[in-house]
């Protein structure tokens, strides 16, 4: 039963990876998206279109106690 579950899980993982959203292409514009900031405001990528630079930084341990 465990082996059957593992095989089924593997097939689902592979299928969702293959059927995911279209991939990004080098040289093409990034798709527009929006995220809520820690200040509660919603930010869209297109809001920064005419700005000089956009820096996206992510550090997972910044929000943990350890």
PQR file of N, CA, C, O and H, with PARSE charges and radii, in Angstrom:
ATOM      1  N   UNK A   1       0.823  -1.198   0.000 -0.4000 1.5000
ATOM      2  CA  UNK A   1       0.000   0.000   0.000 -0.0000 2.0000
ATOM      3  C   UNK A   1       0.869   1.265   0.000  0.5500 1.7000
ATOM      4  O   UNK A   1       0.563   2.235  -0.693 -0.5500 1.4000
ATOM      5  N   UNK A   2       1.943   1.244   0.775 -0.4000 1.5000
ATOM      6  CA  UNK A   2       2.830   2.399   0.823 -0.0000 2.0000
ATOM      7  C   UNK A   2       3.492   2.609  -0.535  0.5500 1.7000
ATOM      8  O   UNK A   2       3.643   3.741  -0.995 -0.5500 1.4000
ATOM      9  H   UNK A   2       2.191   0.455   1.338  0.4000 1.0000
ATOM     10  N   UNK A   3       3.879   1.520  -1.162 -0.4000 1.5000
ATOM     11  CA  UNK A   3       4.526   1.617  -2.472 -0.0000 2.0000
ATOM     12  C   UNK A   3       3.556   2.206  -3.504  0.5500 1.7000
ATOM     13  O   UNK A   3       3.941   3.051  -4.313 -0.5500 1.4000
ATOM     14  H   UNK A   3       3.757   0.601  -0.788  0.4000 1.0000
ATOM     15  N   UNK A   4       2.308   1.759  -3.469 -0.4000 1.5000
ATOM     16  CA  UNK A   4       1.279   2.272  -4.372 -0.0000 2.0000
ATOM     17  C   UNK A   4       1.085   3.772  -4.149  0.5500 1.7000
ATOM     18  O   UNK A   4       0.979   4.535  -5.109 -0.5500 1.4000
ATOM     19  H   UNK A   4       1.996   1.073  -2.812  0.4000 1.0000
ATOM     20  N   UNK A   5       1.039   4.190  -2.896 -0.4000 1.5000
ATOM     21  CA  UNK A   5       0.864   5.608  -2.573 -0.0000 2.0000
ATOM     22  C   UNK A   5       2.051   6.429  -3.055  0.5500 1.7000
ATOM     23  O   UNK A   5       1.879   7.538  -3.560 -0.5500 1.4000
ATOM     24  H   UNK A   5       1.125   3.570  -2.116  0.4000 1.0000
ATOM     25  N   UNK A   6       3.258   5.888  -2.899 -0.4000 1.5000
ATOM     26  CA  UNK A   6       4.459   6.588  -3.342 -0.0000 2.0000
ATOM     27  C   UNK A   6       4.478   6.750  -4.858  0.5500 1.7000
ATOM     28  O   UNK A   6       4.846   7.810  -5.365 -0.5500 1.4000
ATOM     29  H   UNK A   6       3.398   4.987  -2.488  0.4000 1.0000
ATOM     30  N   UNK A   7       4.088   5.712  -5.580 -0.4000 1.5000
ATOM     31  CA  UNK A   7       4.036   5.780  -7.041 -0.0000 2.0000
ATOM     32  C   UNK A   7       2.995   6.813  -7.478  0.5500 1.7000
ATOM     33  O   UNK A   7       3.261   7.620  -8.369 -0.5500 1.4000
ATOM     34  H   UNK A   7       3.789   4.851  -5.168  0.4000 1.0000
ATOM     35  N   UNK A   8       1.834   6.793  -6.868 -0.4000 1.5000
ATOM     36  CA  UNK A   8       0.778   7.747  -7.201 -0.0000 2.0000
ATOM     37  C   UNK A   8       1.221   9.182  -6.905  0.5500 1.7000
ATOM     38  O   UNK A   8       0.991  10.089  -7.705 -0.5500 1.4000
ATOM     39  H   UNK A   8       1.618   6.138  -6.144  0.4000 1.0000
ATOM     40  N   UNK A   9       1.848   9.372  -5.767 -0.4000 1.5000
ATOM     41  CA  UNK A   9       2.347  10.695  -5.399 -0.0000 2.0000
ATOM     42  C   UNK A   9       3.395  11.176  -6.402  0.5500 1.7000
ATOM     43  O   UNK A   9       3.383  12.344  -6.792 -0.5500 1.4000
ATOM     44  H   UNK A   9       2.035   8.636  -5.118  0.4000 1.0000
ATOM     45  N   UNK A  10       4.285  10.306  -6.816 -0.4000 1.5000
ATOM     46  CA  UNK A  10       5.324  10.659  -7.789 -0.0000 2.0000
ATOM     47  C   UNK A  10       4.714  11.060  -9.123  0.5500 1.7000
ATOM     48  O   UNK A  10       5.140  12.039  -9.736 -0.5500 1.4000
ATOM     49  H   UNK A  10       4.295   9.358  -6.499  0.4000 1.0000
ATOM     50  N   UNK A  11       3.723  10.312  -9.570 -0.4000 1.5000
ATOM     51  CA  UNK A  11       3.051  10.629 -10.835 -0.0000 2.0000
ATOM     52  C   UNK A  11       2.371  11.994 -10.751  0.5500 1.7000
ATOM     53  O   UNK A  11       2.439  12.782 -11.694 -0.5500 1.4000
ATOM     54  H   UNK A  11       3.376   9.517  -9.072  0.4000 1.0000
ATOM     55  N   UNK A  12       1.723  12.270  -9.633 -0.4000 1.5000
ATOM     56  CA  UNK A  12       1.061  13.567  -9.464 -0.0000 2.0000
ATOM     57  C   UNK A  12       2.068  14.713  -9.454  0.5500 1.7000
ATOM     58  O   UNK A  12       1.815  15.767 -10.036 -0.5500 1.4000
ATOM     59  H   UNK A  12       1.668  11.630  -8.867  0.4000 1.0000
ATOM     60  N   UNK A  13       3.201  14.514  -8.799 -0.4000 1.5000
ATOM     61  CA  UNK A  13       4.240  15.557  -8.769 -0.0000 2.0000
ATOM     62  C   UNK A  13       4.783  15.829 -10.163  0.5500 1.7000
ATOM     63  O   UNK A  13       4.959  16.985 -10.549 -0.5500 1.4000
ATOM     64  H   UNK A  13       3.407  13.657  -8.325  0.4000 1.0000
ATOM     65  N   UNK A  14       5.046  14.784 -10.908 -0.4000 1.5000
ATOM     66  CA  UNK A  14       5.574  14.944 -12.263 -0.0000 2.0000
ATOM     67  C   UNK A  14       4.537  15.609 -13.159  0.5500 1.7000
ATOM     68  O   UNK A  14       4.871  16.490 -13.951 -0.5500 1.4000
ATOM     69  H   UNK A  14       4.903  13.845 -10.594  0.4000 1.0000
ATOM     70  N   UNK A  15       3.286  15.190 -13.037 -0.4000 1.5000
ATOM     71  CA  UNK A  15       2.227  15.747 -13.879 -0.0000 2.0000
ATOM     72  C   UNK A  15       2.019  17.233 -13.600  0.5500 1.7000
ATOM     73  O   UNK A  15       1.862  18.018 -14.535 -0.5500 1.4000
ATOM     74  H   UNK A  15       3.015  14.474 -12.394  0.4000 1.0000
ATOM     75  N   UNK A  16       2.015  17.625 -12.338 -0.4000 1.5000
ATOM     76  CA  UNK A  16       1.804  19.041 -12.028 -0.0000 2.0000
ATOM     77  C   UNK A  16       2.992  19.887 -12.456  0.5500 1.7000
ATOM     78  O   UNK A  16       2.822  21.054 -12.808 -0.5500 1.4000
ATOM     79  H   UNK A  16       2.143  16.987 -11.578  0.4000 1.0000
ATOM     80  N   UNK A  17       4.177  19.324 -12.431 -0.4000 1.5000
ATOM     81  CA  UNK A  17       5.356  20.059 -12.892 -0.0000 2.0000
ATOM     82  C   UNK A  17       5.301  20.260 -14.399  0.5500 1.7000
ATOM     83  O   UNK A  17       5.604  21.347 -14.891 -0.5500 1.4000
ATOM     84  H   UNK A  17       4.315  18.376 -12.145  0.4000 1.0000
ATOM     85  N   UNK A  18       4.921  19.237 -15.124 -0.4000 1.5000
ATOM     86  CA  UNK A  18       4.878  19.314 -16.585 -0.0000 2.0000
ATOM     87  C   UNK A  18       3.726  20.176 -17.086  0.5500 1.7000
ATOM     88  O   UNK A  18       3.838  20.809 -18.136 -0.5500 1.4000
ATOM     89  H   UNK A  18       4.674  18.354 -14.724  0.4000 1.0000
ATOM     90  N   UNK A  19       2.630  20.206 -16.353 -0.4000 1.5000
ATOM     91  CA  UNK A  19       1.447  20.935 -16.802 -0.0000 2.0000
ATOM     92  C   UNK A  19       1.347  22.320 -16.183  0.5500 1.7000
ATOM     93  O   UNK A  19       0.298  22.957 -16.270 -0.5500 1.4000
ATOM     94  H   UNK A  19       2.539  19.691 -15.501  0.4000 1.0000
ATOM     95  N   UNK A  20       2.416  22.796 -15.562 -0.4000 1.5000
ATOM     96  CA  UNK A  20       2.406  24.086 -14.890 -0.0000 2.0000
ATOM     97  C   UNK A  20       2.260  25.242 -15.862  0.5500 1.7000
ATOM     98  O   UNK A  20       2.095  25.051 -17.067 -0.5500 1.4000
ATOM     99  H   UNK A  20       3.269  22.278 -15.492  0.4000 1.0000
ATOM    100  N   UNK A  21       2.324  26.430 -15.315 -0.4000 1.5000
ATOM    101  CA  UNK A  21       2.228  27.642 -16.120 -0.0000 2.0000
ATOM    102  C   UNK A  21       3.345  27.681 -17.155  0.5500 1.7000
ATOM    103  O   UNK A  21       4.336  26.958 -17.047 -0.5500 1.4000
ATOM    104  H   UNK A  21       2.457  26.585 -14.336  0.4000 1.0000
ATOM    105  N   UNK A  22       3.169  28.529 -18.149 -0.4000 1.5000
ATOM    106  CA  UNK A  22       4.206  28.641 -19.170 -0.0000 2.0000
ATOM    107  C   UNK A  22       5.488  29.170 -18.536  0.5500 1.7000
ATOM    108  O   UNK A  22       5.450  29.946 -17.581 -0.5500 1.4000
ATOM    109  H   UNK A  22       2.364  29.116 -18.236  0.4000 1.0000
ATOM    110  N   UNK A  23       6.590  28.752 -19.066 -0.4000 1.5000
ATOM    111  CA  UNK A  23       7.880  29.115 -18.502 -0.0000 2.0000
ATOM    112  C   UNK A  23       8.296  30.509 -18.966  0.5500 1.7000
ATOM    113  O   UNK A  23       7.877  30.981 -20.023 -0.5500 1.4000
ATOM    114  H   UNK A  23       6.621  28.121 -19.842  0.4000 1.0000
ATOM    115  N   UNK A  24       9.124  31.150 -18.154 -0.4000 1.5000
ATOM    116  CA  UNK A  24       9.659  32.453 -18.520 -0.0000 2.0000
ATOM    117  C   UNK A  24      10.738  32.275 -19.569  0.5500 1.7000
ATOM    118  O   UNK A  24      11.453  31.272 -19.575 -0.5500 1.4000
ATOM    119  H   UNK A  24       9.464  30.766 -17.295  0.4000 1.0000
ATOM    120  N   UNK A  25      10.852  33.245 -20.450 -0.4000 1.5000
ATOM    121  CA  UNK A  25      11.844  33.209 -21.510 -0.0000 2.0000
ATOM    122  C   UNK A  25      12.796  34.384 -21.333  0.5500 1.7000
ATOM    123  O   UNK A  25      12.363  35.509 -21.086 -0.5500 1.4000
ATOM    124  H   UNK A  25      10.272  34.059 -20.445  0.4000 1.0000
ATOM    125  N   UNK A  26      14.078  34.125 -21.457 -0.4000 1.5000
ATOM    126  CA  UNK A  26      15.083  35.176 -21.334 -0.0000 2.0000
ATOM    127  C   UNK A  26      14.850  36.226 -22.416  0.5500 1.7000
ATOM    128  O   UNK A  26      14.665  35.896 -23.587 -0.5500 1.4000
ATOM    129  H   UNK A  26      14.430  33.211 -21.658  0.4000 1.0000
ATOM    130  N   UNK A  27      14.861  37.485 -22.011 -0.4000 1.5000
ATOM    131  CA  UNK A  27      14.677  38.580 -22.957 -0.0000 2.0000
ATOM    132  C   UNK A  27      13.242  39.051 -23.087  0.5500 1.7000
ATOM    133  O   UNK A  27      13.002  40.133 -23.623 -0.5500 1.4000
ATOM    134  H   UNK A  27      15.011  37.754 -21.059  0.4000 1.0000
ATOM    135  N   UNK A  28      12.288  38.276 -22.615 -0.4000 1.5000
ATOM    136  CA  UNK A  28      10.878  38.662 -22.660 -0.0000 2.0000
ATOM    137  C   UNK A  28      10.519  39.410 -21.377  0.5500 1.7000
ATOM    138  O   UNK A  28      11.161  39.200 -20.348 -0.5500 1.4000
ATOM    139  H   UNK A  28      12.483  37.397 -22.179  0.4000 1.0000
ATOM    140  N   UNK A  29       9.509  40.276 -21.417 -0.4000 1.5000
ATOM    141  CA  UNK A  29       9.087  40.979 -20.200 -0.0000 2.0000
ATOM    142  C   UNK A  29       8.532  40.001 -19.162  0.5500 1.7000
ATOM    143  O   UNK A  29       7.931  38.982 -19.502 -0.5500 1.4000
ATOM    144  H   UNK A  29       8.988  40.447 -22.253  0.4000 1.0000
ATOM    145  N   UNK A  30       8.746  40.334 -17.907 -0.4000 1.5000
ATOM    146  CA  UNK A  30       8.212  39.513 -16.817 -0.0000 2.0000
ATOM    147  C   UNK A  30       6.698  39.689 -16.764  0.5500 1.7000
ATOM    148  O   UNK A  30       6.200  40.780 -17.044 -0.5500 1.4000
ATOM    149  H   UNK A  30       9.235  41.162 -17.631  0.4000 1.0000
ATOM    150  N   UNK A  31       5.960  38.648 -16.413 -0.4000 1.5000
ATOM    151  CA  UNK A  31       4.508  38.787 -16.289 -0.0000 2.0000
ATOM    152  C   UNK A  31       4.162  39.695 -15.111  0.5500 1.7000
ATOM    153  O   UNK A  31       4.841  39.680 -14.085 -0.5500 1.4000
ATOM    154  H   UNK A  31       6.365  37.762 -16.185  0.4000 1.0000
ATOM    155  N   UNK A  32       3.111  40.477 -15.268 -0.4000 1.5000
ATOM    156  CA  UNK A  32       2.692  41.375 -14.197 -0.0000 2.0000
ATOM    157  C   UNK A  32       2.067  40.565 -13.066  0.5500 1.7000
ATOM    158  O   UNK A  32       1.316  39.620 -13.310 -0.5500 1.4000
ATOM    159  H   UNK A  32       2.559  40.489 -16.102  0.4000 1.0000
ATOM    160  N   UNK A  33       2.379  40.939 -11.837 -0.4000 1.5000
ATOM    161  CA  UNK A  33       1.797  40.283 -10.669 -0.0000 2.0000
ATOM    162  C   UNK A  33       1.679  41.315  -9.568  0.5500 1.7000
ATOM    163  O   UNK A  33       2.263  42.396  -9.652 -0.5500 1.4000
ATOM    164  H   UNK A  33       2.989  41.706 -11.639  0.4000 1.0000
ATOM    165  N   UNK A  34       0.924  40.980  -8.534 -0.4000 1.5000
ATOM    166  CA  UNK A  34       0.798  41.890  -7.400 -0.0000 2.0000
ATOM    167  C   UNK A  34       0.964  41.120  -6.102  0.5500 1.7000
ATOM    168  O   UNK A  34       0.585  39.954  -5.989 -0.5500 1.4000
ATOM    169  H   UNK A  34       0.451  40.103  -8.465  0.4000 1.0000
ATOM    170  N   UNK A  35       1.542  41.808  -5.129 -0.4000 1.5000
ATOM    171  CA  UNK A  35       1.784  41.232  -3.812 -0.0000 2.0000
ATOM    172  C   UNK A  35       1.431  42.258  -2.755  0.5500 1.7000
ATOM    173  O   UNK A  35       1.520  43.465  -2.984 -0.5500 1.4000
ATOM    174  H   UNK A  35       1.850  42.754  -5.222  0.4000 1.0000
ATOM    175  N   UNK A  36       1.031  41.764  -1.597 -0.4000 1.5000
ATOM    176  CA  UNK A  36       0.745  42.646  -0.481 -0.0000 2.0000
ATOM    177  C   UNK A  36       2.024  42.816   0.324  0.5500 1.7000
ATOM    178  O   UNK A  36       2.663  41.832   0.694 -0.5500 1.4000
ATOM    179  H   UNK A  36       0.960  40.784  -1.411  0.4000 1.0000
ATOM    180  N   UNK A  37       2.400  44.068   0.597 -0.4000 1.5000
ATOM    181  CA  UNK A  37       3.607  44.364   1.354 -0.0000 2.0000
ATOM    182  C   UNK A  37       3.372  44.252   2.845  0.5500 1.7000
ATOM    183  O   UNK A  37       2.234  44.120   3.295 -0.5500 1.4000
ATOM    184  H   UNK A  37       1.880  44.868   0.296  0.4000 1.0000
ATOM    185  N   UNK A  38       4.445  44.306   3.604 -0.4000 1.5000
ATOM    186  CA  UNK A  38       4.340  44.224   5.061 -0.0000 2.0000
ATOM    187  C   UNK A  38       3.661  45.458   5.640  0.5500 1.7000
ATOM    188  O   UNK A  38       3.236  45.449   6.796 -0.5500 1.4000
ATOM    189  H   UNK A  38       5.369  44.413   3.238  0.4000 1.0000
ATOM    190  N   UNK A  39       3.556  46.522   4.843 -0.4000 1.5000
ATOM    191  CA  UNK A  39       2.862  47.729   5.281 -0.0000 2.0000
ATOM    192  C   UNK A  39       1.363  47.683   4.977  0.5500 1.7000
ATOM    193  O   UNK A  39       0.639  48.631   5.282 -0.5500 1.4000
ATOM    194  H   UNK A  39       3.901  46.529   3.905  0.4000 1.0000
ATOM    195  N   UNK A  40       0.896  46.583   4.377 -0.4000 1.5000
ATOM    196  CA  UNK A  40      -0.516  46.411   4.079 -0.0000 2.0000
ATOM    197  C   UNK A  40      -0.926  46.889   2.694  0.5500 1.7000
ATOM    198  O   UNK A  40      -2.040  46.609   2.253 -0.5500 1.4000
ATOM    199  H   UNK A  40       1.484  45.813   4.129  0.4000 1.0000
ATOM    200  N   UNK A  41      -0.053  47.601   2.003 -0.4000 1.5000
ATOM    201  CA  UNK A  41      -0.358  48.089   0.656 -0.0000 2.0000
ATOM    202  C   UNK A  41      -0.143  46.974  -0.361  0.5500 1.7000
ATOM    203  O   UNK A  41       0.640  46.052  -0.133 -0.5500 1.4000
ATOM    204  H   UNK A  41       0.853  47.829   2.361  0.4000 1.0000
ATOM    205  N   UNK A  42      -0.846  47.071  -1.482 -0.4000 1.5000
ATOM    206  CA  UNK A  42      -0.670  46.118  -2.574 -0.0000 2.0000
ATOM    207  C   UNK A  42       0.231  46.750  -3.624  0.5500 1.7000
ATOM    208  O   UNK A  42       0.012  47.883  -4.052 -0.5500 1.4000
ATOM    209  H   UNK A  42      -1.482  47.821  -1.667  0.4000 1.0000
ATOM    210  N   UNK A  43       1.247  45.999  -4.031 -0.4000 1.5000
ATOM    211  CA  UNK A  43       2.204  46.474  -5.020 -0.0000 2.0000
ATOM    212  C   UNK A  43       2.128  45.598  -6.256  0.5500 1.7000
ATOM    213  O   UNK A  43       2.043  44.374  -6.157 -0.5500 1.4000
ATOM    214  H   UNK A  43       1.425  45.078  -3.684  0.4000 1.0000
ATOM    215  N   UNK A  44       2.161  46.240  -7.434 -0.4000 1.5000
ATOM    216  CA  UNK A  44       2.171  45.520  -8.707 -0.0000 2.0000
ATOM    217  C   UNK A  44       3.520  45.735  -9.372  0.5500 1.7000
ATOM    218  O   UNK A  44       4.133  46.791  -9.214 -0.5500 1.4000
ATOM    219  H   UNK A  44       2.230  47.234  -7.514  0.4000 1.0000
ATOM    220  N   UNK A  45       3.980  44.748 -10.108 -0.4000 1.5000
ATOM    221  CA  UNK A  45       5.242  44.877 -10.820 -0.0000 2.0000
ATOM    222  C   UNK A  45       5.182  46.033 -11.812  0.5500 1.7000
ATOM    223  O   UNK A  45       6.168  46.748 -11.992 -0.5500 1.4000
ATOM    224  H   UNK A  45       3.482  43.890 -10.237  0.4000 1.0000
ATOM    225  N   UNK A  46       4.040  46.218 -12.452 -0.4000 1.5000
ATOM    226  CA  UNK A  46       3.905  47.287 -13.446 -0.0000 2.0000
ATOM    227  C   UNK A  46       4.032  48.682 -12.820  0.5500 1.7000
ATOM    228  O   UNK A  46       4.320  49.645 -13.531 -0.5500 1.4000
ATOM    229  H   UNK A  46       3.240  45.637 -12.306  0.4000 1.0000
ATOM    230  N   UNK A  47       3.821  48.807 -11.501 -0.4000 1.5000
ATOM    231  CA  UNK A  47       3.995  50.096 -10.830 -0.0000 2.0000
ATOM    232  C   UNK A  47       5.449  50.559 -10.872  0.5500 1.7000
ATOM    233  O   UNK A  47       5.725  51.752 -10.749 -0.5500 1.4000
ATOM    234  H   UNK A  47       3.587  48.025 -10.924  0.4000 1.0000
ATOM    235  N   UNK A  48       6.370  49.627 -11.044 -0.4000 1.5000
ATOM    236  CA  UNK A  48       7.795  49.942 -11.029 -0.0000 2.0000
ATOM    237  C   UNK A  48       8.402  49.996 -12.433  0.5500 1.7000
ATOM    238  O   UNK A  48       9.624  50.030 -12.580 -0.5500 1.4000
ATOM    239  H   UNK A  48       6.145  48.658 -11.144  0.4000 1.0000
ATOM    240  N   UNK A  49       7.561  50.006 -13.453 -0.4000 1.5000
ATOM    241  CA  UNK A  49       8.038  49.905 -14.835 -0.0000 2.0000
ATOM    242  C   UNK A  49       9.022  51.010 -15.222  0.5500 1.7000
ATOM    243  O   UNK A  49      10.043  50.710 -15.840 -0.5500 1.4000
ATOM    244  H   UNK A  49       6.569  49.979 -13.334  0.4000 1.0000
ATOM    245  N   UNK A  50       8.761  52.246 -14.892 -0.4000 1.5000
ATOM    246  CA  UNK A  50       9.625  53.349 -15.310 -0.0000 2.0000
ATOM    247  C   UNK A  50      10.649  53.742 -14.247  0.5500 1.7000
ATOM    248  O   UNK A  50      11.307  54.775 -14.377 -0.5500 1.4000
ATOM    249  H   UNK A  50       7.931  52.489 -14.390  0.4000 1.0000
ATOM    250  N   UNK A  51      10.790  52.943 -13.213 -0.4000 1.5000
ATOM    251  CA  UNK A  51      11.776  53.212 -12.164 -0.0000 2.0000
ATOM    252  C   UNK A  51      13.146  52.749 -12.630  0.5500 1.7000
ATOM    253  O   UNK A  51      13.250  51.936 -13.549 -0.5500 1.4000
ATOM    254  H   UNK A  51      10.256  52.104 -13.107  0.4000 1.0000
ATOM    255  N   UNK A  52      14.194  53.259 -12.006 -0.4000 1.5000
ATOM    256  CA  UNK A  52      15.566  52.908 -12.394 -0.0000 2.0000
ATOM    257  C   UNK A  52      15.894  51.452 -12.094  0.5500 1.7000
ATOM    258  O   UNK A  52      16.464  50.765 -12.942 -0.5500 1.4000
ATOM    259  H   UNK A  52      14.110  53.919 -11.260  0.4000 1.0000
ATOM    260  N   UNK A  53      15.543  50.966 -10.900 -0.4000 1.5000
ATOM    261  CA  UNK A  53      15.904  49.593 -10.527 -0.0000 2.0000
ATOM    262  C   UNK A  53      14.893  49.038  -9.533  0.5500 1.7000
ATOM    263  O   UNK A  53      14.314  49.776  -8.736 -0.5500 1.4000
ATOM    264  H   UNK A  53      15.079  51.524 -10.212  0.4000 1.0000
ATOM    265  N   UNK A  54      14.695  47.751  -9.594 -0.4000 1.5000
ATOM    266  CA  UNK A  54      13.857  47.044  -8.636 -0.0000 2.0000
ATOM    267  C   UNK A  54      14.705  45.931  -8.046  0.5500 1.7000
ATOM    268  O   UNK A  54      15.275  45.123  -8.779 -0.5500 1.4000
ATOM    269  H   UNK A  54      15.166  47.152 -10.242  0.4000 1.0000
ATOM    270  N   UNK A  55      14.789  45.891  -6.725 -0.4000 1.5000
ATOM    271  CA  UNK A  55      15.551  44.843  -6.049 -0.0000 2.0000
ATOM    272  C   UNK A  55      14.572  43.987  -5.266  0.5500 1.7000
ATOM    273  O   UNK A  55      13.812  44.490  -4.438 -0.5500 1.4000
ATOM    274  H   UNK A  55      14.326  46.548  -6.130  0.4000 1.0000
ATOM    275  N   UNK A  56      14.598  42.695  -5.533 -0.4000 1.5000
ATOM    276  CA  UNK A  56      13.751  41.758  -4.802 -0.0000 2.0000
ATOM    277  C   UNK A  56      14.674  40.920  -3.934  0.5500 1.7000
ATOM    278  O   UNK A  56      15.534  40.201  -4.445 -0.5500 1.4000
ATOM    279  H   UNK A  56      15.215  42.286  -6.205  0.4000 1.0000
ATOM    280  N   UNK A  57      14.496  41.011  -2.633 -0.4000 1.5000
ATOM    281  CA  UNK A  57      15.337  40.259  -1.701 -0.0000 2.0000
ATOM    282  C   UNK A  57      14.457  39.337  -0.874  0.5500 1.7000
ATOM    283  O   UNK A  57      13.347  39.700  -0.484 -0.5500 1.4000
ATOM    284  H   UNK A  57      13.798  41.594  -2.219  0.4000 1.0000
ATOM    285  N   UNK A  58      14.961  38.153  -0.615 -0.4000 1.5000
ATOM    286  CA  UNK A  58      14.203  37.176   0.156 -0.0000 2.0000
ATOM    287  C   UNK A  58      15.161  36.441   1.057  0.5500 1.7000
ATOM    288  O   UNK A  58      16.155  35.879   0.594 -0.5500 1.4000
ATOM    289  H   UNK A  58      15.863  37.858  -0.932  0.4000 1.0000
ATOM    290  N   UNK A  59      14.869  36.441   2.337 -0.4000 1.5000
ATOM    291  CA  UNK A  59      15.685  35.727   3.302 -0.0000 2.0000
ATOM    292  C   UNK A  59      14.737  35.029   4.265  0.5500 1.7000
ATOM    293  O   UNK A  59      14.243  35.667   5.194 -0.5500 1.4000
ATOM    294  H   UNK A  59      14.062  36.897   2.713  0.4000 1.0000
ATOM    295  N   UNK A  60      14.464  33.736   4.075 -0.4000 1.5000
ATOM    296  CA  UNK A  60      13.463  33.029   4.878 -0.0000 2.0000
ATOM    297  C   UNK A  60      13.700  33.077   6.381  0.5500 1.7000
ATOM    298  O   UNK A  60      12.735  33.120   7.146 -0.5500 1.4000
ATOM    299  H   UNK A  60      14.865  33.218   3.320  0.4000 1.0000
ATOM    300  N   UNK A  61      14.948  33.072   6.827 -0.4000 1.5000
ATOM    301  CA  UNK A  61      15.210  33.063   8.264 -0.0000 2.0000
ATOM    302  C   UNK A  61      14.920  34.405   8.921  0.5500 1.7000
ATOM    303  O   UNK A  61      14.932  34.501  10.148 -0.5500 1.4000
ATOM    304  H   UNK A  61      15.732  33.037   6.206  0.4000 1.0000
ATOM    305  N   UNK A  62      14.660  35.434   8.139 -0.4000 1.5000
ATOM    306  CA  UNK A  62      14.388  36.747   8.705 -0.0000 2.0000
ATOM    307  C   UNK A  62      13.101  36.747   9.527  0.5500 1.7000
ATOM    308  O   UNK A  62      12.944  37.577  10.422 -0.5500 1.4000
ATOM    309  H   UNK A  62      14.650  35.356   7.142  0.4000 1.0000
ATOM    310  N   UNK A  63      12.191  35.839   9.241 -0.4000 1.5000
ATOM    311  CA  UNK A  63      10.904  35.814   9.924 -0.0000 2.0000
ATOM    312  C   UNK A  63      10.782  34.664  10.914  0.5500 1.7000
ATOM    313  O   UNK A  63       9.678  34.337  11.348 -0.5500 1.4000
ATOM    314  H   UNK A  63      12.319  35.165   8.514  0.4000 1.0000
ATOM    315  N   UNK A  64      11.900  34.050  11.273 -0.4000 1.5000
ATOM    316  CA  UNK A  64      11.865  32.949  12.228 -0.0000 2.0000
ATOM    317  C   UNK A  64      12.559  33.358  13.512  0.5500 1.7000
ATOM    318  O   UNK A  64      13.354  34.298  13.535 -0.5500 1.4000
ATOM    319  H   UNK A  64      12.797  34.316  10.919  0.4000 1.0000
ATOM    320  N   UNK A  65      12.255  32.656  14.555 -0.4000 1.5000
ATOM    321  CA  UNK A  65      12.857  32.957  15.851 -0.0000 2.0000
ATOM    322  C   UNK A  65      14.267  32.415  16.004  0.5500 1.7000
ATOM    323  O   UNK A  65      14.970  32.802  16.937 -0.5500 1.4000
ATOM    324  H   UNK A  65      11.610  31.893  14.536  0.4000 1.0000
ATOM    325  N   UNK A  66      14.703  31.525  15.112 -0.4000 1.5000
ATOM    326  CA  UNK A  66      16.000  30.862  15.272 -0.0000 2.0000
ATOM    327  C   UNK A  66      17.040  31.517  14.525  0.5500 1.7000
ATOM    328  O   UNK A  66      18.190  31.080  14.556 -0.5500 1.4000
ATOM    329  H   UNK A  66      14.132  31.210  14.354  0.4000 1.0000
TER
END
